[in-house]
Amino acid sequence: MENAVEVRDLKKYFTSKKKKLFKKTEKSEFKAVDGVTFEIRKGEIFGLLGPNGAGKTTTIKMITGLLSPTAGSVYVNGLDVDRKPLEALKNLGTVLAGDRSIYWKLTARENLEYFAALYGCDKKEAKKRTNELLKKLGLEEKADELVEKYSTGMKQKVALGKALIPNAPVVLLDEPTLGLDPQSALNLRELILEIKNEGRTVLLTTHYMEEADFLCDRIAIIDGGKIIALDTPDKLKSSLDEIKSIKIELTSVTDKLINEIEALNGVKNVLSRYNSDNRSYEINIHHTNGSSLVQKILDCISKDNSKVLKVNVIEPSLEDVFINLTGKSLRE
């Protein structure tokens, strides 16, 4: 199968200078991306997952030509992004997270027609492409209202429309459902599957593991500037055959309790978080020591004067794979 995107030994180093009293200026180098290599096959949805500071955003910026690499190369449909940026990026439609890339004082129709003109469409073609996308995105009824009056989900649809205007064979979607309500997120996921069914390639980043599991054909996990795993969601999950997960909901959590659980034989990772919805704490424990470990954990909790609200022993999920590989959750 041909590749739509090729990332070869990509590196990005940042140098900072710090002046010290009565001393020379010291230089330090930070390796944001350190030898990343992967290929995205034509027609697949490829997920790139990583915690904050892992190098994901820097990698995306180099793929889209917003940053020049220190070393290595990126090819989009065989074109070198660094050497032939204009030609290469004609093959790429992009929606970047937190990027206010549409005009709120224009209507959805005006936005899409404007960007169609920027991509070189004549007036007739711009109107045709705009009408097609307004219908596809479910924006026909409110196409002539100002975007500033739209909900977050509708604004995100307009941003997606902007990325689809040029009919680019590769679409990069950076956190496309972030901040959306469940129904809007579901609608956008269905649109992403439609993009794939049209024969296009999608590069997706997301903080929602269920979304990655549902949409992606393959997933690369990046941490510390390096790719630490790359496979299909099912194969990544099957790699945790010996590792099980226990999720416990309780009234309180202390550092002492976490340390005691981490010290138990067979425990690999312990993560805790506060659930503001029901005002309780949740701890997620990855272990290799069977169900006998549950009682030892409950004993630790009892000594810590906390009350157990719920206990679940569950099969590994994609999020468990991520935690096992990186030692942290995706949203950290």
Secondary structure, DSSP 8 states (H G I E B T S, - for coil): --EEEEEEEEEEEEEEEE--TTS--EEEEEEEEEEEEEEEETT-EEEEE--TTSSHHHHHHHHTTSS--SEEEEEETTEETTTSHHHHHTTEEEE-TT---S-TTSBHHHHHHHHHHHTT--HHHHHHHHHHHHHHTT-STTTTSBGGGS-HHHHHHHHHHHHHTT--SEEEEESTTTT--HHHHHHHHHHHHHHHHTT-EEEEE-S-HHHHHHH-SEEEEEETTEEEEEE-HHHHHHTTTT-EEEEEEES---HHHHHHHHTSTTEEEEEEEEETTTTEEEEEEEESS-THHHHHHHHHHHHTT--EEEEEEE---HHHHHHHHHSS-TT-
